[in-house]
Amino acid sequence: NKKMKKKLELSETLQKKLDSVYPPNVCPSCKEEFKKKTHVIQHLVDYHAGEEPYRCIASDCKRTKAYATREGLVYHLANYHDGDN
């Protein structure tokens, strides 16, 4: 179905930077490490509800909004900082 939302993909450079700042299997709030990314998401819901631990990784970003989820940050990066946007 072509109407399905396309999964946001970042350029390789931006993805590598994101993974180095926010490893997908590490809690951004308390740095606890998990086997799977989905476990991090559940941990954030259970232990850090209401927090917005993800901040933009682009040094020239003028936006000060923080994000509760990694996906929220990825959406921001894809729309404001990735090469062809």
N, CA, C and O atoms as a GROMACS GRO file, in nm:
protein
  340
    1ASN      N    1   0.084  -0.119   0.000
    1ASN     CA    2   0.000   0.000   0.000
    1ASN      C    3   0.088   0.125   0.000
    1ASN      O    4   0.168   0.146   0.092
    2LYS      N    5   0.074   0.206  -0.101
    2LYS     CA    6   0.160   0.324  -0.116
    2LYS      C    7   0.123   0.437  -0.021
    2LYS      O    8   0.200   0.532  -0.005
    3LYS      N    9   0.007   0.428   0.043
    3LYS     CA   10  -0.033   0.533   0.135
    3LYS      C   11   0.028   0.516   0.273
    3LYS      O   12   0.017   0.605   0.358
    4MET      N   13   0.093   0.404   0.297
    4MET     CA   14   0.156   0.382   0.427
    4MET      C   15   0.268   0.484   0.447
    4MET      O   16   0.337   0.523   0.353
    5LYS      N   17   0.283   0.526   0.571
    5LYS     CA   18   0.388   0.622   0.602
    5LYS      C   19   0.525   0.558   0.583
    5LYS      O   20   0.550   0.446   0.628
    6LYS      N   21   0.612   0.630   0.515
    6LYS     CA   22   0.748   0.581   0.496
    6LYS      C   23   0.825   0.601   0.627
    6LYS      O   24   0.816   0.707   0.690
    7LYS      N   25   0.900   0.501   0.667
    7LYS     CA   26   0.981   0.513   0.788
    7LYS      C   27   1.088   0.618   0.761
    7LYS      O   28   1.154   0.617   0.657
    8LEU      N   29   1.105   0.708   0.854
    8LEU     CA   30   1.205   0.812   0.837
    8LEU      C   31   1.345   0.752   0.841
    8LEU      O   32   1.378   0.675   0.932
    9GLU      N   33   1.424   0.787   0.743
    9GLU     CA   34   1.562   0.741   0.742
    9GLU      C   35   1.653   0.862   0.733
    9GLU      O   36   1.632   0.953   0.652
   10LEU      N   37   1.753   0.862   0.818
   10LEU     CA   38   1.851   0.970   0.818
   10LEU      C   39   1.967   0.933   0.727
   10LEU      O   40   1.989   0.816   0.696
   11SER      N   41   2.039   1.034   0.684
   11SER     CA   42   2.161   1.008   0.607
   11SER      C   43   2.256   0.928   0.697
   11SER      O   44   2.245   0.933   0.820
   12GLU      N   45   2.348   0.856   0.636
   12GLU     CA   46   2.440   0.772   0.713
   12GLU      C   47   2.520   0.855   0.814
   12GLU      O   48   2.541   0.813   0.927
   13THR      N   49   2.564   0.973   0.772
   13THR     CA   50   2.643   1.061   0.858
   13THR      C   51   2.564   1.103   0.982
   13THR      O   52   2.613   1.096   1.094
   14LEU      N   53   2.440   1.148   0.958
   14LEU     CA   54   2.357   1.193   1.068
   14LEU      C   55   2.318   1.076   1.159
   14LEU      O   56   2.312   1.091   1.281
   15GLN      N   57   2.291   0.960   1.100
   15GLN     CA   58   2.257   0.841   1.179
   15GLN      C   59   2.372   0.801   1.270
   15GLN      O   60   2.352   0.766   1.386
   16LYS      N   61   2.494   0.806   1.216
   16LYS     CA   62   2.612   0.771   1.297
   16LYS      C   63   2.630   0.868   1.413
   16LYS      O   64   2.664   0.828   1.524
   17LYS      N   65   2.608   0.996   1.386
   17LYS     CA   66   2.621   1.097   1.491
   17LYS      C   67   2.514   1.073   1.599
   17LYS      O   68   2.543   1.079   1.718
   18LEU      N   69   2.391   1.047   1.555
   18LEU     CA   70   2.283   1.021   1.650
   18LEU      C   71   2.316   0.900   1.736
   18LEU      O   72   2.299   0.904   1.858
   19ASP      N   73   2.362   0.792   1.673
   19ASP     CA   74   2.394   0.670   1.748
   19ASP      C   75   2.510   0.690   1.845
   19ASP      O   76   2.516   0.624   1.949
   20SER      N   77   2.601   0.780   1.812
   20SER     CA   78   2.713   0.804   1.903
   20SER      C   79   2.670   0.888   2.023
   20SER      O   80   2.719   0.869   2.134
   21VAL      N   81   2.577   0.981   2.001
   21VAL     CA   82   2.528   1.065   2.110
   21VAL      C   83   2.421   0.992   2.192
   21VAL      O   84   2.421   0.995   2.315
   22TYR      N   85   2.330   0.926   2.120
   22TYR     CA   86   2.221   0.852   2.183
   22TYR      C   87   2.219   0.708   2.131
   22TYR      O   88   2.141   0.678   2.040
   23PRO      N   89   2.302   0.620   2.185
   23PRO     CA   90   2.300   0.480   2.139
   23PRO      C   91   2.157   0.425   2.154
   23PRO      O   92   2.093   0.448   2.256
   24PRO      N   93   2.108   0.352   2.052
   24PRO     CA   94   1.968   0.307   2.054
   24PRO      C   95   1.931   0.215   2.170
   24PRO      O   96   1.814   0.204   2.205
   25ASN      N   97   2.029   0.148   2.230
   25ASN     CA   98   1.996   0.056   2.339
   25ASN      C   99   2.039   0.106   2.477
   25ASN      O  100   2.056   0.028   2.570
   26VAL      N  101   2.056   0.239   2.489
   26VAL     CA  102   2.093   0.300   2.617
   26VAL      C  103   1.991   0.408   2.653
   26VAL      O  104   1.954   0.491   2.570
   27CYS      N  105   1.947   0.405   2.778
   27CYS     CA  106   1.853   0.508   2.824
   27CYS      C  107   1.922   0.644   2.825
   27CYS      O  108   2.029   0.658   2.885
   28PRO      N  109   1.863   0.744   2.759
   28PRO     CA  110   1.925   0.877   2.756
   28PRO      C  111   1.917   0.950   2.890
   28PRO      O  112   1.991   1.046   2.913
   29SER      N  113   1.828   0.905   2.978
   29SER     CA  114   1.814   0.970   3.108
   29SER      C  115   1.912   0.918   3.211
   29SER      O  116   1.981   0.996   3.278
   30CYS      N  117   1.917   0.785   3.226
   30CYS     CA  118   2.000   0.729   3.334
   30CYS      C  119   2.117   0.645   3.282
   30CYS      O  120   2.195   0.593   3.361
   31LYS      N  121   2.129   0.631   3.150
   31LYS     CA  122   2.240   0.560   3.085
   31LYS      C  123   2.239   0.408   3.108
   31LYS      O  124   2.339   0.341   3.082
   32GLU      N  125   2.126   0.354   3.157
   32GLU     CA  126   2.117   0.209   3.171
   32GLU      C  127   2.115   0.146   3.032
   32GLU      O  128   2.052   0.197   2.940
   33GLU      N  129   2.185   0.033   3.020
   33GLU     CA  130   2.197  -0.034   2.890
   33GLU      C  131   2.099  -0.151   2.882
   33GLU      O  132   2.077  -0.223   2.979
   34PHE      N  133   2.041  -0.170   2.763
   34PHE     CA  134   1.943  -0.275   2.740
   34PHE      C  135   1.982  -0.358   2.618
   34PHE      O  136   2.060  -0.313   2.534
   35LYS      N  137   1.926  -0.479   2.610
   35LYS     CA  138   1.956  -0.567   2.497
   35LYS      C  139   1.889  -0.518   2.369
   35LYS      O  140   1.943  -0.534   2.259
   36LYS      N  141   1.771  -0.457   2.384
   36LYS     CA  142   1.695  -0.414   2.266
   36LYS      C  143   1.647  -0.271   2.280
   36LYS      O  144   1.625  -0.221   2.391
   37LYS      N  145   1.631  -0.206   2.166
   37LYS     CA  146   1.580  -0.069   2.163
   37LYS      C  147   1.438  -0.062   2.222
   37LYS      O  148   1.404   0.035   2.290
   38THR      N  149   1.357  -0.165   2.196
   38THR     CA  150   1.221  -0.165   2.250
   38THR      C  151   1.220  -0.166   2.402
   38THR      O  152   1.128  -0.114   2.465
   39HIS      N  153   1.323  -0.226   2.462
   39HIS     CA  154   1.333  -0.228   2.608
   39HIS      C  155   1.362  -0.088   2.661
   39HIS      O  156   1.316  -0.051   2.769
   40VAL      N  157   1.439  -0.011   2.586
   40VAL     CA  158   1.468   0.128   2.625
   40VAL      C  159   1.338   0.208   2.623
   40VAL      O  160   1.310   0.286   2.714
   41ILE      N  161   1.259   0.188   2.518
   41ILE     CA  162   1.132   0.260   2.506
   41ILE      C  163   1.041   0.228   2.624
   41ILE      O  164   0.981   0.319   2.683
   42GLN      N  165   1.030   0.100   2.659
   42GLN     CA  166   0.946   0.059   2.773
   42GLN      C  167   1.001   0.116   2.904
   42GLN      O  168   0.925   0.160   2.990
   43HIS      N  169   1.132   0.113   2.919
   43HIS     CA  170   1.198   0.168   3.038
   43HIS      C  171   1.167   0.318   3.053
   43HIS      O  172   1.138   0.364   3.163
   44LEU      N  173   1.172   0.391   2.944
   44LEU     CA  174   1.142   0.534   2.948
   44LEU      C  175   0.998   0.557   2.994
   44LEU      O  176   0.972   0.648   3.073
   45VAL      N  177   0.906   0.475   2.945
   45VAL     CA  178   0.765   0.486   2.985
   45VAL      C  179   0.751   0.455   3.134
   45VAL      O  180   0.682   0.527   3.207
   46ASP      N  181   0.816   0.348   3.179
   46ASP     CA  182   0.801   0.302   3.318
   46ASP      C  183   0.872   0.390   3.420
   46ASP      O  184   0.820   0.413   3.529
   47TYR      N  185   0.990   0.439   3.386
   47TYR     CA  186   1.074   0.508   3.485
   47TYR      C  187   1.098   0.657   3.460
   47TYR      O  188   1.136   0.730   3.552
   48HIS      N  189   1.076   0.702   3.339
   48HIS     CA  190   1.107   0.842   3.308
   48HIS      C  191   0.990   0.913   3.240
   48HIS      O  192   1.011   1.003   3.158
   49ALA      N  193   0.869   0.873   3.272
   49ALA     CA  194   0.750   0.934   3.210
   49ALA      C  195   0.750   1.084   3.234
   49ALA      O  196   0.776   1.132   3.344
   50GLY      N  197   0.720   1.158   3.129
   50GLY     CA  198   0.714   1.303   3.140
   50GLY      C  199   0.847   1.371   3.113
   50GLY      O  200   0.851   1.493   3.096
   51GLU      N  201   0.954   1.295   3.108
   51GLU     CA  202   1.085   1.355   3.079
   51GLU      C  203   1.102   1.370   2.928
   51GLU      O  204   1.038   1.300   2.849
   52GLU      N  205   1.187   1.461   2.889
   52GLU     CA  206   1.221   1.482   2.748
   52GLU      C  207   1.373   1.480   2.737
   52GLU      O  208   1.436   1.586   2.727
   53PRO      N  209   1.433   1.360   2.740
   53PRO     CA  210   1.578   1.349   2.748
   53PRO      C  211   1.654   1.369   2.617
   53PRO      O  212   1.776   1.384   2.617
   54TYR      N  213   1.582   1.370   2.505
   54TYR     CA  214   1.651   1.382   2.376
   54TYR      C  215   1.656   1.527   2.332
   54TYR      O  216   1.554   1.595   2.324
   55ARG      N  217   1.776   1.575   2.304
   55ARG     CA  218   1.797   1.712   2.254
   55ARG      C  219   1.859   1.704   2.116
   55ARG      O  220   1.925   1.606   2.083
   56CYS      N  221   1.838   1.806   2.036
   56CYS     CA  222   1.893   1.806   1.901
   56CYS      C  223   2.046   1.795   1.905
   56CYS      O  224   2.112   1.856   1.990
   57ILE      N  225   2.100   1.716   1.813
   57ILE     CA  226   2.244   1.694   1.807
   57ILE      C  227   2.314   1.786   1.707
   57ILE      O  228   2.437   1.783   1.694
   58ALA      N  229   2.236   1.867   1.636
   58ALA     CA  230   2.296   1.960   1.540
   58ALA      C  231   2.344   2.084   1.615
   58ALA      O  232   2.266   2.152   1.682
   59SER      N  233   2.472   2.113   1.603
   59SER     CA  234   2.530   2.223   1.682
   59SER      C  235   2.473   2.359   1.646
   59SER      O  236   2.474   2.450   1.729
   60ASP      N  237   2.423   2.374   1.523
   60ASP     CA  238   2.371   2.504   1.481
   60ASP      C  239   2.218   2.515   1.493
   60ASP      O  240   2.158   2.608   1.441
   61CYS      N  241   2.157   2.421   1.562
   61CYS     CA  242   2.011   2.420   1.572
   61CYS      C  243   1.962   2.535   1.660
   61CYS      O  244   2.012   2.556   1.770
   62LYS      N  245   1.864   2.607   1.609
   62LYS     CA  246   1.809   2.721   1.683
   62LYS      C  247   1.690   2.679   1.770
   62LYS      O  248   1.644   2.755   1.855
   63ARG      N  249   1.640   2.559   1.747
   63ARG     CA  250   1.524   2.512   1.822
   63ARG      C  251   1.569   2.458   1.958
   63ARG      O  252   1.671   2.388   1.966
   64THR      N  253   1.495   2.489   2.061
   64THR     CA  254   1.534   2.447   2.195
   64THR      C  255   1.446   2.334   2.247
   64THR      O  256   1.464   2.288   2.360
   65LYS      N  257   1.351   2.289   2.166
   65LYS     CA  258   1.260   2.182   2.206
   65LYS      C  259   1.336   2.054   2.237
   65LYS      O  260   1.432   2.020   2.167
   66ALA      N  261   1.295   1.985   2.339
   66ALA     CA  262   1.349   1.852   2.372
   66ALA      C  263   1.243   1.749   2.334
   66ALA      O  264   1.126   1.784   2.315
   67TYR      N  265   1.284   1.624   2.322
   67TYR     CA  266   1.195   1.520   2.275
   67TYR      C  267   1.187   1.406   2.375
   67TYR      O  268   1.287   1.368   2.436
   68ALA      N  269   1.067   1.352   2.392
   68ALA     CA  270   1.045   1.241   2.486
   68ALA      C  271   1.092   1.109   2.425
   68ALA      O  272   1.128   1.016   2.498
   69THR      N  273   1.092   1.102   2.291
   69THR     CA  274   1.130   0.977   2.225
   69THR      C  275   1.242   1.000   2.124
   69THR      O  276   1.260   1.111   2.073
   70ARG      N  277   1.314   0.895   2.097
   70ARG     CA  278   1.420   0.900   1.996
   70ARG      C  279   1.358   0.927   1.859
   70ARG      O  280   1.415   0.999   1.777
   71GLU      N  281   1.239   0.870   1.836
   71GLU     CA  282   1.170   0.890   1.708
   71GLU      C  283   1.132   1.036   1.688
   71GLU      O  284   1.137   1.088   1.576
   72GLY      N  285   1.095   1.103   1.797
   72GLY     CA  286   1.064   1.246   1.787
   72GLY      C  287   1.186   1.325   1.743
   72GLY      O  288   1.176   1.416   1.660
   73LEU      N  289   1.300   1.290   1.798
   73LEU     CA  290   1.425   1.355   1.759
   73LEU      C  291   1.461   1.321   1.614
   73LEU      O  292   1.505   1.408   1.539
   74VAL      N  293   1.443   1.195   1.576
   74VAL     CA  294   1.472   1.153   1.438
   74VAL      C  295   1.385   1.232   1.340
   74VAL      O  296   1.434   1.277   1.236
   75TYR      N  297   1.257   1.249   1.372
   75TYR     CA  298   1.166   1.326   1.288
   75TYR      C  299   1.218   1.469   1.272
   75TYR      O  300   1.220   1.523   1.161
   76HIS      N  301   1.258   1.530   1.382
   76HIS     CA  302   1.313   1.666   1.380
   76HIS      C  303   1.438   1.671   1.291
   76HIS      O  304   1.450   1.758   1.206
   77LEU      N  305   1.530   1.578   1.312
   77LEU     CA  306   1.655   1.575   1.235
   77LEU      C  307   1.628   1.558   1.086
   77LEU      O  308   1.688   1.626   1.003
   78ALA      N  309   1.537   1.467   1.054
   78ALA     CA  310   1.506   1.440   0.913
   78ALA      C  311   1.445   1.562   0.846
   78ALA      O  312   1.472   1.589   0.729
   79ASN      N  313   1.363   1.635   0.919
   79ASN     CA  314   1.294   1.750   0.861
   79ASN      C  315   1.373   1.880   0.862
   79ASN      O  316   1.350   1.967   0.778
   80TYR      N  317   1.466   1.895   0.955
   80TYR     CA  318   1.538   2.022   0.967
   80TYR      C  319   1.687   2.017   0.937
   80TYR      O  320   1.747   2.120   0.905
   81HIS      N  321   1.748   1.901   0.948
   81HIS     CA  322   1.893   1.898   0.939
   81HIS      C  323   1.951   1.801   0.836
   81HIS      O  324   2.072   1.800   0.815
   82ASP      N  325   1.868   1.720   0.773
   82ASP     CA  326   1.924   1.622   0.681
   82ASP      C  327   1.934   1.683   0.542
   82ASP      O  328   1.839   1.743   0.491
   83GLY      N  329   2.050   1.667   0.482
   83GLY     CA  330   2.092   1.722   0.354
   83GLY      C  331   1.991   1.770   0.254
   83GLY      O  332   1.993   1.887   0.216
   84ASP      N  333   1.901   1.683   0.208
   84ASP     CA  334   1.815   1.722   0.096
   84ASP      C  335   1.682   1.782   0.138
   84ASP      O  336   1.590   1.788   0.057
   85ASN      N  337   1.669   1.825   0.263
   85ASN     CA  338   1.543   1.888   0.307
   85ASN      C  339   1.556   2.038   0.312
   85ASN      O  340   1.461   2.108   0.346
   0.00000   0.00000   0.00000
